[in-house]
Amino acid sequence: MKLFERRSRPDPAAAARQIIQIIAPYCQGGGRKPDPADLERVKEIGRQLHSGGGIEAMRQVCEMVRAEGRKVRAHYGPMLEAFWDGVGDWQA
């Protein structure tokens, strides 16, 4: 699942959409524990963003994900921050 080829600029909107699709089921209550494969997919998106645009690219996507979460009253931002802890320069 590559968002972009190495050395090209990341697509923040595509990254945000993919992340939301993955984490949304875990933000709907019920305390469902994230599947390790989903956790790894979100971490890989973070690694790709960091590789292509550094911490700023990650922050941009996190804010996009957070904004979508606010629209549906879901905690997408905190979930993403926890998933990305330790990816690149990210610290939750």
C-alpha positions in Angstrom: 0.0 0.0 0.0 2.2 2.8 -1.2 0.8 6.3 -1.2 3.6 7.6 -3.3 7.0 6.6 -4.7 10.1 7.4 -2.9 11.4 10.9 -3.3 8.0 12.2 -4.4 5.7 14.4 -2.2 3.2 12.6 -0.1 -0.5 12.9 -0.8 -1.9 14.1 2.5 -5.6 13.7 1.5 -5.1 10.1 0.3 -3.2 9.3 3.5 -5.9 10.8 5.7 -8.6 8.9 3.9 -6.8 5.6 4.3 -6.1 6.2 7.9 -9.7 7.1 8.7 -10.9 4.0 6.9 -8.7 1.9 9.1 -9.2 3.5 12.4 -12.9 4.5 12.3 -14.2 1.1 13.5 -12.0 1.4 16.6 -13.4 4.8 17.5 -17.0 3.8 17.5 -17.1 2.7 21.2 -17.2 -0.7 22.6 -13.5 -0.8 23.5 -12.6 -2.8 20.4 -8.8 -3.5 20.5 -7.0 -2.6 17.2 -6.0 -5.5 15.0 -2.2 -5.7 14.8 -2.4 -5.7 11.0 -4.3 -2.4 11.1 -1.9 -0.9 13.5 1.0 -1.9 11.1 -0.8 -0.4 8.1 -1.3 3.0 9.9 2.4 2.9 11.1 3.5 2.2 7.5 1.5 5.2 6.2 3.2 7.3 8.9 6.7 6.0 7.8 5.9 6.9 4.2 4.8 10.4 5.2 7.8 10.9 7.3 10.1 9.6 4.5 8.5 11.9 1.9 7.8 15.0 4.0 9.1 14.7 7.5 7.2 15.4 10.7 5.4 18.3 9.0 3.7 15.9 6.6 2.7 13.7 9.5 1.3 16.7 11.4 -0.7 17.9 8.3 -2.3 14.5 7.9 -3.0 14.2 11.6 -4.8 17.5 11.6 -6.9 16.3 8.6 -7.8 13.1 10.4 -8.6 15.0 13.6 -10.9 17.4 11.7 -12.8 14.5 10.1 -13.2 13.0 13.6 -14.7 16.2 14.9 -17.3 16.2 12.1 -18.5 12.8 13.3 -17.7 13.2 17.0 -15.1 10.5 17.0 -11.7 10.5 18.5 -9.7 9.9 15.3 -6.8 12.2 16.3 -5.9 10.6 19.6 -6.2 7.2 18.1 -3.8 8.1 15.2 -1.4 9.7 17.7 -1.2 6.5 19.7 -0.8 4.4 16.5 2.0 6.6 15.3 3.9 6.8 18.6 7.6 6.2 17.8 7.2 6.5 14.0 9.8 8.9 12.6 9.9 11.9 15.0 6.4 11.3 16.2 5.7 11.1 20.0 2.3 10.6 21.4 
